[in-house]
Amino acid sequence: MNVLVVGGTGTVGSRVVLELLGRRERPRVLTRSSEKVSRLPTNVMGVVGDTAKPETLAPALQGVDSVVLITGLSPDEAAEGLAVVEATKKAGVKRLVFLSVHDVEKCPEAPHFRSKIEIQKAIEASGLHWTTVMPNNFFQNDHWFRQALMEHGVYPQPFGDVGLSRVDVRDIAEAIAAAATEAGHEGQRYPLVGPDVLTATETAAIWGRHLGREVRYGGNGLEAWALQSKAFMPEWMIEDFAQETAAVWRG
């Protein structure tokens, strides 16, 4: 089966591509960069296109049986996601699998969540055979905090004392690949959560145990986290994550 993965070079998308290869499917990856095409795994077809330029999407969709849509976090996420949905319909592709967020409707004030809600509504009204995979926070997101963990013994992600049932992107990739290639998943929303609900303090302790050093939780102060994050995040992303975190604290 020919499966186009939009967002196939990111944290989740790259694992989806590997999962499809393991299933002996024929993945192709949409990317803005011809340089990234050359770095794709063997047996993966790369096609250059841009979700911000809808006119570039039609060639990538030729001969495709199924589309996996993983939208990038950006101020234009909704518009770009909607462009892919429309292009998929026009190309006559019947199946679309969308990566959303667990409990996305609980935080419509966060721009990232609001974009996902808008795209979901369009997909569900599109007439396509759709499936939405809705995972919780990824364990792999902790890679962003490597320096804080390794150099300062601090776990800085402020998800507080309510706790999160986090998931691994390999499990997300398996679910997406199954929905994209197997029958029986049409019209389904699949929430993906981990078996354990861990607070940020418990997560810090786990990191400390595996690193062989004390790791402290940086605390629930969103203002301090936002100030520190300005060194590596744009302002709009900090505000987005702050609103999402506040929603987690509310449970």
Backbone as CSV, one residue per row, in Angstrom:
resi,resn,N_x,N_y,N_z,CA_x,CA_y,CA_z,C_x,C_y,C_z
1,MET,0.841,-1.195,0.000,0.000,0.000,0.000,0.879,1.248,0.000
2,ASN,0.533,2.220,-0.830,1.257,3.489,-0.875,0.675,4.449,0.164
3,VAL,1.495,4.837,1.136,1.049,5.694,2.237,1.888,6.961,2.244
4,LEU,1.230,8.100,2.067,1.932,9.388,2.150,1.909,9.863,3.599
5,VAL,3.093,10.108,4.158,3.206,10.616,5.524,3.568,12.095,5.453
6,VAL,2.622,12.937,5.840,2.856,14.380,5.910,3.382,14.671,7.316
7,GLY,4.600,15.165,7.400,5.256,15.302,8.698,6.110,14.091,9.015
8,GLY,6.600,13.435,7.973,7.292,12.160,8.133,8.747,12.243,8.540
9,THR,9.261,13.454,8.790,10.647,13.576,9.265,10.712,14.002,10.733
10,GLY,9.565,14.158,11.390,9.536,14.604,12.781,9.623,13.456,13.764
11,THR,9.405,13.783,15.043,9.554,12.799,16.120,8.629,11.610,15.934
12,VAL,7.354,11.875,15.679,6.399,10.784,15.472,6.462,10.282,14.037
13,GLY,6.489,11.195,13.073,6.434,10.805,11.674,7.552,9.887,11.245
14,SER,8.758,10.121,11.728,9.888,9.259,11.346,9.686,7.845,11.868
15,ARG,9.065,7.712,13.045,8.773,6.378,13.573,7.634,5.715,12.788
16,VAL,6.668,6.507,12.333,5.595,5.958,11.499,6.170,5.366,10.220
17,VAL,7.104,6.085,9.614,7.735,5.599,8.383,8.429,4.265,8.629
18,LEU,9.163,4.138,9.719,9.848,2.882,10.036,8.845,1.759,10.300
19,GLU,7.764,2.089,10.964,6.728,1.085,11.227,6.096,0.603,9.924
20,LEU,5.852,1.518,8.997,5.294,1.128,7.696,6.271,0.238,6.928
21,LEU,7.543,0.587,6.969,8.546,-0.255,6.316,8.556,-1.657,6.917
22,GLY,8.441,-1.724,8.234,8.418,-3.024,8.901,7.216,-3.873,8.514
23,ARG,6.159,-3.208,8.087,4.946,-3.903,7.636,4.969,-4.178,6.127
24,ARG,6.086,-3.868,5.505,6.263,-4.072,4.060,5.312,-3.221,3.224
25,GLU,4.949,-2.053,3.751,4.176,-1.085,2.983,5.134,-0.184,2.211
26,ARG,4.595,0.756,1.436,5.416,1.631,0.598,5.214,3.085,1.034
27,PRO,5.932,3.517,2.074,5.752,4.894,2.541,6.434,5.903,1.634
28,ARG,5.794,7.056,1.516,6.445,8.205,0.904,6.291,9.385,1.865
29,VAL,7.261,10.276,1.861,7.304,11.366,2.830,7.275,12.693,2.104
30,LEU,6.355,13.557,2.533,6.302,14.926,2.013,7.244,15.793,2.840
31,THR,8.125,16.507,2.170,9.041,17.400,2.871,9.269,18.654,2.044
32,ARG,9.522,19.775,2.728,9.795,21.024,2.027,11.200,21.051,1.439
33,SER,12.062,20.157,1.906,13.485,20.244,1.589,13.959,19.052,0.769
34,SER,14.553,19.312,-0.386,15.147,18.228,-1.182,16.334,17.605,-0.450
35,GLU,16.965,18.380,0.432,18.070,17.839,1.223,17.580,16.730,2.153
36,LYS,16.385,16.924,2.749,15.835,15.906,3.642,15.457,14.646,2.872
37,VAL,15.072,14.793,1.613,14.749,13.622,0.803,15.945,12.678,0.739
38,SER,17.124,13.229,0.582,18.330,12.407,0.461,18.681,11.679,1.757
39,ARG,18.099,12.120,2.883,18.424,11.501,4.176,17.360,10.507,4.636
40,LEU,16.356,10.273,3.805,15.308,9.328,4.188,15.825,7.893,4.151
41,PRO,15.220,6.993,4.917,15.653,5.586,4.900,15.521,4.962,3.511
42,THR,16.267,3.928,3.287,16.175,3.171,2.038,14.750,2.656,1.859
43,ASN,14.278,2.674,0.631,12.939,2.214,0.259,11.826,3.182,0.641
44,VAL,12.202,4.399,1.033,11.207,5.433,1.304,11.286,6.474,0.197
45,MET,10.168,6.758,-0.425,10.119,7.753,-1.490,9.911,9.138,-0.884
46,GLY,10.744,10.071,-1.231,10.598,11.445,-0.776,10.015,12.309,-1.877
47,VAL,9.050,13.146,-1.514,8.457,14.077,-2.473,8.513,15.477,-1.870
48,VAL,8.950,16.426,-2.679,9.063,17.803,-2.202,7.737,18.514,-2.396
49,GLY,7.239,19.077,-1.319,5.987,19.827,-1.341,5.884,20.635,-0.070
50,ASP,4.908,21.508,-0.022,4.801,22.429,1.103,3.331,22.584,1.473
51,THR,2.981,22.234,2.704,1.588,22.357,3.134,1.125,23.810,3.169
52,ALA,2.074,24.743,3.189,1.719,26.168,3.124,1.481,26.629,1.686
53,LYS,1.751,25.753,0.716,1.532,26.043,-0.699,0.698,24.910,-1.284
54,PRO,-0.620,24.985,-1.139,-1.489,23.871,-1.527,-1.295,23.387,-2.958
55,GLU,-0.858,24.279,-3.843,-0.676,23.885,-5.235,0.439,22.851,-5.407
56,THR,1.303,22.675,-4.397,2.403,21.709,-4.496,2.010,20.315,-4.015
57,LEU,0.786,20.147,-3.514,0.420,18.889,-2.864,-0.078,17.821,-3.836
58,ALA,-0.704,18.212,-4.922,-1.299,17.239,-5.840,-0.303,16.199,-6.351
59,PRO,0.912,16.591,-6.790,1.850,15.571,-7.268,2.218,14.539,-6.208
60,ALA,2.308,14.977,-4.955,2.670,14.050,-3.884,1.586,13.012,-3.628
61,LEU,0.337,13.335,-3.997,-0.796,12.462,-3.703,-1.129,11.498,-4.838
62,GLN,-0.449,11.606,-5.945,-0.713,10.720,-7.079,-0.369,9.272,-6.732
63,GLY,-1.341,8.387,-6.916,-1.116,6.971,-6.664,-1.105,6.582,-5.200
64,VAL,-1.546,7.479,-4.323,-1.537,7.212,-2.884,-2.832,6.523,-2.468
65,ASP,-2.716,5.529,-1.585,-3.880,4.823,-1.062,-4.352,5.382,0.275
66,SER,-3.427,5.952,1.032,-3.742,6.404,2.380,-2.816,7.558,2.747
67,VAL,-3.344,8.522,3.518,-2.560,9.675,3.960,-2.490,9.680,5.481
68,VAL,-1.295,9.890,5.994,-1.091,10.145,7.422,-0.769,11.626,7.559
69,LEU,-1.578,12.347,8.334,-1.403,13.778,8.495,-0.911,14.095,9.907
70,ILE,0.342,14.544,9.986,0.942,14.984,11.251,1.317,16.445,11.050
71,THR,0.529,17.335,11.620,0.743,18.761,11.397,1.838,19.291,12.309
72,GLY,2.659,20.182,11.762,3.722,20.794,12.536,3.184,21.891,13.436
73,LEU,3.773,22.027,14.611,3.378,23.078,15.544,3.811,24.427,14.991
74,SER,2.835,25.249,14.619,3.144,26.563,14.060,1.899,27.439,14.138
75,PRO,2.052,28.759,13.994,0.868,29.630,13.992,-0.081,29.341,12.835
76,ASP,0.417,28.677,11.786,-0.397,28.386,10.600,-0.830,26.922,10.539
77,GLU,-0.770,26.227,11.669,-1.043,24.789,11.686,-2.419,24.453,11.121
78,ALA,-3.453,25.190,11.526,-4.807,24.863,11.064,-4.929,25.012,9.556
79,ALA,-4.459,26.124,9.020,-4.570,26.366,7.578,-3.823,25.302,6.784
80,GLU,-2.645,24.918,7.246,-1.866,23.918,6.521,-2.506,22.538,6.610
81,GLY,-3.045,22.211,7.775,-3.734,20.930,7.902,-4.968,20.861,7.024
82,LEU,-5.735,21.940,6.997,-6.934,21.976,6.165,-6.587,21.865,4.683
83,ALA,-5.448,22.430,4.292,-5.013,22.332,2.895,-4.747,20.877,2.512
84,VAL,-4.170,20.108,3.419,-3.911,18.694,3.142,-5.222,17.917,3.037
85,VAL,-6.157,18.211,3.919,-7.463,17.533,3.862,-8.135,17.794,2.514
86,GLU,-8.139,19.033,2.085,-8.773,19.384,0.816,-8.058,18.735,-0.366
87,ALA,-6.728,18.740,-0.338,-5.957,18.130,-1.420,-6.181,16.623,-1.471
88,THR,-6.321,15.992,-0.307,-6.583,14.554,-0.237,-7.917,14.224,-0.889
89,LYS,-8.926,15.016,-0.606,-10.245,14.813,-1.220,-10.163,14.970,-2.733
90,LYS,-9.516,16.036,-3.189,-9.427,16.302,-4.628,-8.668,15.204,-5.363
91,ALA,-7.678,14.612,-4.694,-6.875,13.569,-5.333,-7.608,12.227,-5.382
92,GLY,-8.750,12.129,-4.695,-9.497,10.875,-4.697,-8.972,9.834,-3.741
93,VAL,-8.079,10.235,-2.824,-7.596,9.310,-1.798,-8.715,9.129,-0.772
94,LYS,-8.979,7.895,-0.394,-10.140,7.621,0.449,-9.838,7.643,1.950
95,ARG,-8.596,7.313,2.338,-8.307,7.101,3.757,-7.331,8.153,4.275
96,LEU,-7.648,8.716,5.452,-6.774,9.703,6.077,-6.699,9.430,7.575
97,VAL,-5.490,9.374,8.099,-5.258,9.196,9.536,-4.621,10.470,10.071
98,PHE,-5.234,11.028,11.107,-4.788,12.307,11.652,-4.242,12.128,13.061
99,LEU,-3.104,12.751,13.327,-2.527,12.750,14.679,-3.025,13.987,15.421
100,SER,-3.855,13.760,16.435,-4.378,14.855,17.242,-3.760,14.788,18.643
101,VAL,-4.507,15.175,19.659,-4.020,15.247,21.032,-5.084,14.669,21.961
102,HIS,-4.649,13.974,22.980,-5.575,13.411,23.968,-6.377,14.523,24.659
103,ASP,-7.673,14.311,24.772,-8.575,15.271,25.438,-8.458,16.677,24.852
104,VAL,-8.318,16.756,23.541,-8.046,18.040,22.891,-9.152,19.062,23.144
105,GLU,-10.400,18.604,23.263,-11.510,19.552,23.454,-11.489,20.232,24.818
106,LYS,-10.699,19.716,25.752,-10.663,20.307,27.097,-9.855,21.599,27.165
107,CYS,-9.113,21.912,26.106,-8.271,23.110,26.154,-8.324,23.867,24.826
108,PRO,-9.514,24.311,24.402,-9.619,25.010,23.114,-8.944,26.374,23.119
109,GLU,-8.610,26.890,24.318,-7.947,28.193,24.380,-6.489,28.138,23.947
110,ALA,-5.870,26.961,23.988,-4.490,26.821,23.527,-4.479,26.767,22.000
111,PRO,-3.715,27.631,21.326,-3.734,27.653,19.855,-3.438,26.301,19.219
112,HIS,-2.483,25.546,19.785,-2.128,24.235,19.243,-3.327,23.290,19.302
113,PHE,-4.070,23.316,20.410,-5.248,22.466,20.538,-6.368,22.963,19.636
114,ARG,-6.556,24.273,19.575,-7.615,24.837,18.738,-7.413,24.446,17.274
115,SER,-6.162,24.444,16.825,-5.875,24.030,15.446,-6.261,22.577,15.215
116,LYS,-5.917,21.720,16.176,-6.247,20.305,16.051,-7.766,20.110,15.984
117,ILE,-8.497,20.845,16.824,-9.964,20.730,16.829,-10.530,21.141,15.480
118,GLU,-10.030,22.215,14.918,-10.525,22.695,13.620,-10.253,21.684,12.515
119,ILE,-9.054,21.111,12.519,-8.708,20.115,11.497,-9.569,18.865,11.667
120,GLN,-9.739,18.415,12.909,-10.576,17.240,13.165,-11.987,17.427,12.621
121,LYS,-12.575,18.578,12.884,-13.941,18.843,12.412,-14.020,18.766,10.892
122,ALA,-13.011,19.330,10.218,-13.005,19.295,8.755,-12.855,17.871,8.235
123,ILE,-12.012,17.088,8.884,-11.802,15.701,8.462,-13.083,14.893,8.631
124,GLU,-13.739,15.065,9.765,-14.936,14.270,10.054,-16.123,14.657,9.173
125,ALA,-16.051,15.853,8.587,-17.114,16.297,7.665,-16.724,16.098,6.202
126,SER,-15.567,15.505,5.957,-14.991,15.481,4.613,-15.533,14.372,3.713
127,GLY,-16.108,13.335,4.308,-16.497,12.173,3.520,-15.385,11.158,3.366
128,LEU,-14.202,11.464,3.873,-13.084,10.525,3.833,-13.286,9.416,4.865
129,HIS,-12.591,8.285,4.653,-12.532,7.242,5.665,-11.428,7.648,6.653
130,TRP,-11.834,8.288,7.733,-10.870,8.910,8.628,-10.689,8.118,9.916
131,THR,-9.503,8.281,10.496,-9.209,7.792,11.838,-8.380,8.866,12.530
132,THR,-8.687,9.146,13.782,-7.926,10.122,14.544,-7.253,9.428,15.724
133,VAL,-5.946,9.563,15.796,-5.154,8.999,16.891,-4.815,10.144,17.841
134,MET,-5.124,9.951,19.139,-5.086,11.061,20.095,-4.207,10.705,21.300
135,PRO,-2.886,10.834,21.160,-1.989,10.452,22.256,-1.817,11.555,23.294
136,ASN,-1.420,11.119,24.478,-1.035,12.044,25.527,0.412,12.504,25.288
137,ASN,0.940,13.284,26.201,2.314,13.788,26.142,3.316,12.661,25.875
138,PHE,4.293,12.910,25.009,5.271,11.890,24.621,6.431,11.837,25.630
139,PHE,6.908,10.646,25.931,8.148,10.514,26.701,9.313,11.185,25.963
140,GLN,9.305,11.082,24.636,10.421,11.617,23.847,10.527,13.139,23.935
141,ASN,9.476,13.816,24.418,9.584,15.261,24.597,10.668,15.636,25.601
142,ASP,11.029,14.705,26.464,12.058,14.994,27.467,13.436,15.214,26.846
143,HIS,13.577,14.838,25.585,14.853,15.106,24.900,15.150,16.600,24.887
144,TRP,14.107,17.431,24.858,14.303,18.878,24.872,15.005,19.333,26.150
145,PHE,14.894,18.526,27.211,15.411,18.931,28.518,16.734,18.252,28.857
146,ARG,17.393,17.731,27.844,18.618,16.963,28.076,19.666,17.780,28.827
147,GLN,19.866,19.021,28.401,20.884,19.841,29.048,20.547,20.097,30.513
148,ALA,19.291,20.424,30.786,18.886,20.679,32.170,19.062,19.433,33.033
149,LEU,18.727,18.277,32.476,18.854,17.028,33.218,20.316,16.657,33.458
150,MET,21.109,16.695,32.395,22.482,16.204,32.465,23.422,17.172,33.175
151,GLU,23.229,18.460,32.955,24.179,19.439,33.490,23.741,20.043,34.818
152,HIS,22.421,20.109,35.043,21.947,20.817,36.236,21.119,19.935,37.171
153,GLY,20.816,18.707,36.756,20.033,17.831,37.615,18.640,18.357,37.876
154,VAL,18.033,18.987,36.863,16.703,19.575,37.004,15.798,19.039,35.898
155,TYR,14.583,18.625,36.301,13.558,18.280,35.319,12.620,19.474,35.223
156,PRO,12.625,20.215,34.087,11.947,21.508,34.060,10.518,21.516,33.524
157,GLN,10.048,20.424,32.947,8.721,20.468,32.332,7.646,20.586,33.421
158,PRO,6.889,21.684,33.439,6.002,21.954,34.583,4.617,21.342,34.438
159,PHE,4.525,19.987,34.444,3.182,19.435,34.323,2.585,19.074,35.679
160,GLY,3.270,19.416,36.752,2.655,19.524,38.052,2.343,18.244,38.794
161,ASP,1.335,18.349,39.677,1.050,17.310,40.653,-0.166,16.457,40.300
162,VAL,-0.885,16.829,39.249,-2.018,16.007,38.818,-1.509,14.730,38.166
163,GLY,-0.442,14.869,37.365,0.154,13.710,36.712,-0.320,13.533,35.284
164,LEU,0.481,12.832,34.513,0.175,12.535,33.121,0.399,11.052,32.845
165,SER,-0.464,10.481,32.031,-0.293,9.098,31.563,0.404,9.167,30.210
166,ARG,1.711,9.356,30.233,2.466,9.648,29.017,2.659,8.395,28.162
167,VAL,3.020,8.603,26.905,3.138,7.501,25.950,4.460,7.584,25.198
168,ASP,4.814,6.479,24.560,6.020,6.387,23.753,5.650,6.534,22.279
169,VAL,6.473,7.268,21.527,6.128,7.497,20.119,6.125,6.207,19.306
170,ARG,6.824,5.186,19.763,6.806,3.916,19.027,5.421,3.281,19.084
171,ASP,4.736,3.441,20.209,3.368,2.930,20.306,2.415,3.772,19.460
172,ILE,2.646,5.075,19.440,1.830,5.956,18.598,2.005,5.568,17.127
173,ALA,3.249,5.343,16.730,3.535,4.983,15.340,2.858,3.674,14.956
174,GLU,2.852,2.720,15.858,2.203,1.438,15.577,0.705,1.626,15.358
175,ALA,0.091,2.463,16.195,-1.348,2.706,16.061,-1.661,3.416,14.746
176,ILE,-0.852,4.400,14.390,-1.094,5.147,13.149,-0.923,4.240,11.938
177,ALA,0.130,3.431,11.930,0.380,2.541,10.796,-0.754,1.531,10.636
178,ALA,-1.256,1.021,11.754,-2.370,0.072,11.683,-3.611,0.749,11.105
179,ALA,-3.910,1.956,11.560,-5.084,2.669,11.071,-4.963,3.026,9.594
180,ALA,-3.733,3.264,9.134,-3.509,3.663,7.745,-3.552,2.500,6.771
181,THR,-3.361,1.283,7.271,-3.197,0.154,6.358,-4.188,-0.987,6.583
182,GLU,-4.898,-0.987,7.705,-5.807,-2.080,8.015,-7.264,-1.612,7.937
183,ALA,-8.149,-2.521,7.611,-9.576,-2.217,7.612,-10.112,-2.210,9.044
184,GLY,-11.245,-1.509,9.235,-11.937,-1.567,10.506,-11.696,-0.391,11.432
185,HIS,-10.908,0.587,10.993,-10.611,1.733,11.863,-11.307,3.011,11.405
186,GLU,-12.146,2.904,10.387,-12.788,4.085,9.821,-13.765,4.714,10.829
187,GLY,-13.715,6.041,10.923,-14.639,6.753,11.789,-14.358,6.603,13.271
188,GLN,-13.125,6.251,13.613,-12.771,6.027,15.013,-11.810,7.094,15.534
189,ARG,-12.034,7.495,16.770,-11.071,8.296,17.521,-10.412,7.382,18.548
190,TYR,-9.080,7.285,18.504,-8.369,6.403,19.416,-7.526,7.215,20.401
191,PRO,-7.955,7.322,21.681,-7.083,7.946,22.677,-5.952,6.990,23.053
192,LEU,-4.748,7.512,23.145,-3.593,6.703,23.533,-2.982,7.283,24.799
193,VAL,-3.011,6.513,25.865,-2.430,6.947,27.131,-1.602,5.804,27.705
194,GLY,-0.630,6.163,28.536,0.209,5.157,29.170,-0.477,4.520,30.366
195,PRO,0.077,3.414,30.878,-0.544,2.696,32.000,-0.330,3.368,33.353
196,ASP,0.653,4.277,33.449,0.988,4.898,34.730,0.739,6.402,34.674
197,VAL,0.123,6.924,35.716,-0.052,8.368,35.854,1.063,8.881,36.760
198,LEU,1.988,9.649,36.181,3.168,10.109,36.914,3.137,11.621,37.060
199,THR,3.427,12.109,38.246,3.591,13.543,38.451,4.974,13.963,37.951
200,ALA,5.193,15.264,37.858,6.503,15.758,37.443,7.571,15.391,38.465
201,THR,7.233,15.408,39.752,8.198,15.026,40.793,8.582,13.560,40.642
202,GLU,7.606,12.693,40.377,7.899,11.269,40.174,8.738,11.064,38.921
203,THR,8.455,11.841,37.875,9.238,11.740,36.638,10.683,12.144,36.885
204,ALA,10.892,13.211,37.649,12.251,13.643,37.985,12.994,12.543,38.746
205,ALA,12.302,11.882,39.665,12.932,10.812,40.442,13.334,9.634,39.555
206,ILE,12.495,9.320,38.578,12.826,8.229,37.646,14.072,8.583,36.840
207,TRP,14.132,9.825,36.348,15.330,10.256,35.630,16.556,10.162,36.533
208,GLY,16.430,10.587,37.778,17.556,10.518,38.699,18.036,9.097,38.913
209,ARG,17.098,8.160,39.027,17.463,6.760,39.229,18.246,6.214,38.043
210,HIS,17.824,6.567,36.834,18.492,6.040,35.644,19.793,6.780,35.324
211,LEU,19.872,8.035,35.725,21.103,8.797,35.487,22.117,8.628,36.603
212,GLY,21.695,8.037,37.699,22.603,7.835,38.818,22.974,9.114,39.532
213,ARG,22.056,10.064,39.586,22.300,11.332,40.263,20.966,11.905,40.727
214,GLU,21.022,12.865,41.605,19.794,13.515,42.037,19.252,14.399,40.912
215,VAL,17.972,14.262,40.633,17.293,15.143,39.686,16.082,15.725,40.403
216,ARG,16.018,17.034,40.478,14.930,17.733,41.153,13.914,18.237,40.127
217,TYR,12.675,18.283,40.541,11.650,18.914,39.718,11.777,20.422,39.859
218,GLY,11.730,21.133,38.731,11.914,22.573,38.742,10.757,23.359,39.329
219,GLY,9.629,22.697,39.575,8.510,23.365,40.212,7.416,23.762,39.247
220,ASN,6.281,24.172,39.811,5.088,24.472,39.031,4.993,25.919,38.563
221,GLY,6.037,26.694,38.771,5.985,28.104,38.405,6.047,28.319,36.904
222,LEU,4.925,28.620,36.303,4.880,28.806,34.850,5.648,30.044,34.409
223,GLU,5.654,31.082,35.230,6.354,32.308,34.846,7.860,32.065,34.756
224,ALA,8.403,31.338,35.735,9.836,31.027,35.703,10.168,30.132,34.522
225,TRP,9.305,29.156,34.241,9.529,28.270,33.100,9.497,29.064,31.797
226,ALA,8.534,29.966,31.666,8.420,30.768,30.446,9.663,31.624,30.234
227,LEU,10.169,32.188,31.318,11.362,33.030,31.213,12.559,32.218,30.739
228,GLN,12.738,31.032,31.298,13.845,30.168,30.896,13.693,29.688,29.452
229,SER,12.442,29.465,29.041,12.181,28.894,27.722,12.432,29.877,26.584
230,LYS,12.504,31.164,26.900,12.740,32.159,25.858,14.067,31.951,25.145
231,ALA,14.973,31.206,25.770,16.274,30.958,25.159,16.182,30.017,23.965
232,PHE,15.110,29.185,23.911,15.036,28.203,22.818,13.640,28.045,22.227
233,MET,12.661,28.857,22.649,11.310,28.760,22.104,10.813,30.132,21.687
234,PRO,10.050,30.214,20.598,9.410,31.489,20.247,8.303,31.823,21.228
235,GLU,7.957,33.099,21.310,6.981,33.576,22.290,5.630,32.881,22.138
236,TRP,5.165,32.718,20.881,3.854,32.112,20.669,3.816,30.673,21.177
237,MET,4.931,29.943,21.062,4.970,28.555,21.501,4.952,28.469,23.030
238,ILE,5.644,29.399,23.685,5.648,29.430,25.150,4.235,29.658,25.670
239,GLU,3.533,30.620,25.065,2.164,30.915,25.482,1.247,29.719,25.249
240,ASP,1.438,29.037,24.129,0.652,27.853,23.796,0.850,26.777,24.860
241,PHE,2.112,26.467,25.155,2.409,25.414,26.121,1.944,25.785,27.528
242,ALA,2.012,27.077,27.857,1.559,27.517,29.178,0.069,27.261,29.348
243,GLN,-0.715,27.551,28.317,-2.148,27.315,28.396,-2.451,25.821,28.458
244,GLU,-1.698,25.035,27.696,-1.874,23.586,27.729,-1.549,23.030,29.110
245,THR,-0.473,23.520,29.723,-0.069,23.059,31.053,-1.112,23.427,32.099
246,ALA,-1.654,24.634,32.002,-2.699,25.049,32.936,-3.903,24.111,32.853
247,ALA,-4.215,23.647,31.642,-5.331,22.715,31.465,-5.024,21.384,32.136
248,VAL,-3.763,20.924,32.048,-3.363,19.677,32.709,-3.532,19.811,34.217
249,TRP,-3.132,20.947,34.772,-3.252,21.158,36.212,-4.710,21.122,36.671
250,ARG,-5.611,21.576,35.781,-7.033,21.538,36.139,-7.587,20.129,36.117
251,GLY,-6.788,19.208,35.501,-7.243,17.822,35.371,-8.270,17.689,34.287
